[in-house]
Amino acid sequence: MAFLRRNEPAEALGVGYQIPRNSLALLMVAQAVVVLPHAAHITLWIIGVGFVCGCWRWMVFQGRWDYPQRWVKALLVVASVIGVGVSGKNVFSLETATGLLIVAFALKLVEMKSRRDAYIVIHLCYFIIAAEFLFDQSIGAALYGVLAMIIVTAAFVGLHQLHTRVRVATSLRTAAVLVSQAVPLMLVLFLFFPRVAPLWSVPLPGGARTGISDHIAPGDIAALTRSDDIAFRAVFDGAIPAMRDLYWRGLVYSNFAQGTWFVGGLPTTADNMPVQAGGLASFLPKRVGTPIDYQVLLEPTQESWLFALDVAAPVGRGTALTRDFRLIADGPVHSVMHYRAQAFAGAATDVELPEWLRRRETQLPPGDNPRIVAFAKDLAARSSDQQTYLDNVLKYIRTEPFYYTLNPPTLDDAHSVDSFWFDSRRGFCSHFAGAFVYLARAVGIPARMIGGYQGGEVNPLTGHLVVRQYDAHAWTEVWLPGRGWVRIDPTAAVAPARIESGLNAALSETDRAVLSSVTAGHFEGVPGLRDVFYLFESMQHRWNMWVVGYDTEIQARYLADLLGEVTPTRVGLAMLLGGGLSLALVVLSLFWRRRPEPDHPAQRIFRRFADRLVRSGLVRRPDETPARFLHRVNKARNRPTTDVAELVDQLDALLYNPDVECSQQALRSLRSGLRRLQLDVALRARA
Amino acid sequence: MAVELSAFERSPRFSRWLDRRIPPTRRITLSQQSIFIFPTLTGFLFGGLIVLLILGAINYQNSLVYGVAFMLGSLFLVTILYTFRNLSGLTIELVGAGVGYVGEDVEFQVRVSRPKGKGREGVQLGWLGAITQWAELYDSEACTVRLFVRAERRGWLDPGRLLIETQYPLGLLRAWTWVDLGARALVYPQPIFLDHPEHIARRGDDGELVDPQGSDDFNDMRKYRPGDPIRHVMWRVYARSDELVVKEYTSYLDPRLMLDYDRVSGGVEERLSRLTGMTLSAARSGREFGLILPGVRIGPSIGDSHRDSILRALALHGIPQA
């Protein structure tokens, strides 16, 4: 396109182009700022490469070193690409791609000569800012992104600020103004730009896996309690159910081997096939009573399971139910996920238990934990029916010296359940749940361990429920004839406070000290701090709800509220209107001129005099002082007089001498003098 | 950067349209009437980046990547206003045109002033084919930019339309305009200096100075040197003594030098160049001199303005007055 103009400066002249000093400094700062948050997921030597390249470039700028030779650059590129390939676990992962991008970016430093190179680096900077959001979408990351964007934009502006007094601060200020002026328009685009489904599948960031996993060994959940990371937030349409009813079901552990409970292991995958929300199969629970409607904003887990109350009925797209009534997502959750669900308290499930399922939920490894099996058989013999047997087990837990603790002693590997039930008697929820399932299965009662979260904390500011990792919990489900699956939480038998009011209340003093987590409970008695904590938490929640979780569904709902009806025309019009208004604000700030300061009266008189003279062919030149102009006018008179000097004195005194009072009389005298002069010239021009 | 026309701007239709849209004037204040704006290559690169980010945001369903894309899009739109404003309201005025000789750069002075308020940055001016200059309008409200044009021919030099352009603030867009300030500068012929300008000076009959190579009055005799006119050889002496002796003649020169077109050798331009060189030497020596061109006679006189009027006559010789 010959019509386009390339913005190439001095190279065309053969003059060595140097990127302006302030812009170069800003560019290097911008590169560092942009790469810094990526340090968490790229290998560290890349940062080292960037640092070395940065130092080299600065030495080039100082004129001490030269740009590297071509072969040095080639060697660096090859070595870095191989390095990234070798150090990444998966060549096609997002982390490797980012690493490669950042290496290329670092190497570009030593090659940054022309203005075009600077443009490329700036564009890469913007790209890398966006790439970081694939890994972290918190408020902090967003604020950091804005800061980085201002610095990058400052480098960009600096390339075009060529007046002599330009400084880094000037560029930064201009960039900050530019970015802030772009914000309203950005918000309009953010709200109205149609959100569409992914066009093709892409590799997603791995990220650390925290939270409940697909297997539970004794003590696993106790380890989780040391984290106050948020697992998810929930918003209820109606009132929040009582704390003791908040069982967030996530995983079902049916298999036991070597002291660990595992998920899955079903005979065929077909049994675990998700049942789409639309086509509810016959085994699904009957919907009874009024449903509890709620939505969840789940923090990334890198897994596809979701957490739901009781037996969930999924609402909306992207979620489905499995054969064991778990809610799952379409794919692993890599960024904050928003979903809606309904809960039906007391809905019976699997009233008719298929034989294969009964077999599955009663299996135990033969020969394992012989003592507890014997104990179960003995207790069952003394109980009239299954219900009584289970009650007796719970009573046994309640009455015998069992302890609920975060730091249970290490158990015997071979027969860990025996070791817990008879010897240590100290355990966390998973110990009790595991032993309970074992006791049930030992006498042929179908039972399984359930993993998830229990409870949560209500933020009084927004009324949403925050569930943290330390709310992780394990309990059991037992199948009883005629009733289906019944939830039994053996922890409630040993530590009722855990279920009623949370972990903190259930723990002993020493255990509580172990918990390093920052919970709102710690601010008990410090009202100010506690409010700040809640405020911060509610901000995070709103951010997730309205910004991070702003997807097709929320957009549709929001636009329906705003526009009444969502039609392309309405959305288009709203976008135009909003965009126009935001740009109008910028126009106003750019083109608004303050009313000029009123001129000095003498100045005004002189200007009017000069304007009148234009008609006589005398134009005051831009570089002519009033005095010189008056003398020139005087010469154009028929008979030049000497009193023009007096007129000049008068004018100068009025304009510049602070001691001379600007009286009406003085002004009148000046005006009449100028008037006479002008009439003389006009008469002569006519003659 | 040398100013070049884009393919589009080179068409005669564009130039006719431009003449209607921005008529020639000595002083012009830029407004939307006269300012054009279009993205640069960098602007298109930036647009590509935005599209890439939106694709990424869609595929990763990432709100904050959407945010970055929209932020950059908004920045682009806001910079349209910035770039436009950077030229809007500027007043361009031709304040002076220099003179020069063929082969030299001729200076034009263009005054650029801005309204009160925010400073303007990165404004460039340049004639077509010449190097652009920066106008310093950040702190000061006005500045005079000196622009140079290579003079190729003697006579009036018309540099054509003046380009005023800016890419501030991000280089994504270029706002520019072509204004015709009616600028013209006088270009004198390229001077050719001779070793002995008096050779071709027109001589008078009386005066004080003696031209040693003149031929009017016999003065002395001396040995022949190669190059002496053959008719000055005293053959009688040669017959007698076998020695070549020449008569030396001298002339009385009129100190008032008349530079005569007809007495200079060469083609038209060469003659004018020689006369220019002689004019400059004569003016420097401080003697009275005049010029005779076909149809023009500028009587002998001294002084800078006399020299300038002679140079002007030489520059405009044979050029129909516009």
Interface residues (C-beta under 8 A of the other chain):
Chain A: A2 F3 L4 R5 R6 N7 E8 P9 A10 A12 L13 Y119 H123 Y126 F127 I129 A130 F133 L134 Q137 A141 A142 G145 M149 T153 F156 V157 L159 H160 Q161 L162 H163 T164 R165 T174 L178 V179 Q181 A182 V183 P184 L185 M186 L189 F190 F193 R195 V196 A197 P198 L199 W200 S201 V202 L204 S335 V547 V548 G549 Y550 D551 G579 S582 L583 V586 V587 L590 F591 R593 R594 P596 P622
Chain B: M1 A2 S6 A7 F8 F38 P39 T40 L41 T42 F44 L45 F46 L49 L52 L53 L55 G56 I58 N59 Y60 Q61 N62 S63 L64 V65 Y66 G67 V68 A69 F70 M71 L72 G73 S74 L75 L77 V78 T79 L81 Y82 R85 S88 E93 V95 R111 P115 K116 G117 K118 G119 E121 G122 I131 W134 E136 L137 Y138 D139 A142 Q167 Y168 P169 L170 G171 R174
